[in-house]
Amino acid sequence: RHAHEGDWLYDGTNLKRRYTRMDGQPVSAPTMPFAAFQIRFSGSHDFTGIDNVRHRELHYQRVADGSQP
């Protein structure tokens, strides 16, 4: 389990994330600062993102600030 922070962007086709912190640490080069996902929603507060470039599937869940899923 990882805890990442960043900004979400939607360009009309892809859901993208610009990471600002990964596991509590600021992002530094050459760490992956962006990811683009094909998305599949499984509920109103979570979705699965498929990164077709890195061949990874990630589950995202929205949680309140300061809480854990």
C-alpha positions as CSV (number, residue, x, y, z in Angstrom):
1,R,0.0,0.0,0.0
2,H,1.3,3.4,-0.9
3,A,0.1,7.0,-0.2
4,H,0.6,9.4,-3.0
5,E,-0.5,13.0,-3.4
6,G,-1.0,15.1,-6.5
7,D,-3.2,16.8,-8.9
8,W,-5.7,15.1,-11.2
9,L,-6.2,16.3,-14.8
10,Y,-8.8,15.2,-17.4
11,D,-8.1,16.1,-21.0
12,G,-11.4,14.8,-22.4
13,T,-9.9,11.4,-23.1
14,N,-7.4,10.4,-20.4
15,L,-7.3,10.8,-16.6
16,K,-3.9,12.0,-15.7
17,R,-2.1,12.5,-12.4
18,R,0.7,14.8,-11.6
19,Y,2.4,13.5,-8.5
20,T,3.6,16.0,-5.9
21,R,4.4,13.6,-3.0
22,M,5.0,9.8,-2.9
23,D,4.8,8.0,0.4
24,G,5.1,11.3,2.3
25,Q,8.2,12.5,0.4
26,P,8.3,15.3,-2.3
27,V,8.8,14.0,-5.8
28,S,12.2,14.4,-7.3
29,A,13.6,13.7,-10.8
30,P,13.8,11.2,-12.3
31,T,10.8,9.8,-10.4
32,M,7.6,9.3,-12.4
33,P,5.9,12.7,-12.0
34,F,3.0,11.9,-14.4
35,A,0.8,8.9,-15.1
36,A,-2.1,8.5,-17.5
37,F,-4.9,6.0,-16.9
38,Q,-7.7,4.2,-18.7
39,I,-10.3,4.2,-15.9
40,R,-13.0,1.7,-14.7
41,F,-15.3,2.9,-11.9
42,S,-16.3,0.4,-9.3
43,G,-18.1,2.8,-7.0
44,S,-18.8,6.4,-6.2
45,H,-15.5,6.8,-4.3
46,D,-13.1,4.5,-6.0
47,F,-11.9,3.4,-9.4
48,T,-9.3,1.2,-11.1
49,G,-6.7,2.9,-13.3
50,I,-4.9,1.0,-16.0
51,D,-1.6,2.4,-16.9
52,N,-1.1,1.0,-20.4
53,V,2.5,2.4,-20.7
54,R,3.9,0.8,-17.6
55,H,1.4,-2.2,-17.7
56,R,0.1,-1.7,-14.2
57,E,-3.3,-1.7,-12.7
58,L,-3.9,0.5,-9.6
59,H,-6.9,0.9,-7.4
60,Y,-7.7,4.4,-6.2
61,Q,-10.0,5.2,-3.3
62,R,-11.0,8.6,-2.1
63,V,-10.7,9.1,1.7
64,A,-11.1,12.0,4.0
65,D,-8.0,14.0,4.9
66,G,-6.1,12.4,7.7
67,S,-7.8,9.0,7.4
68,Q,-6.8,5.6,6.0
69,P,-9.0,3.5,3.6
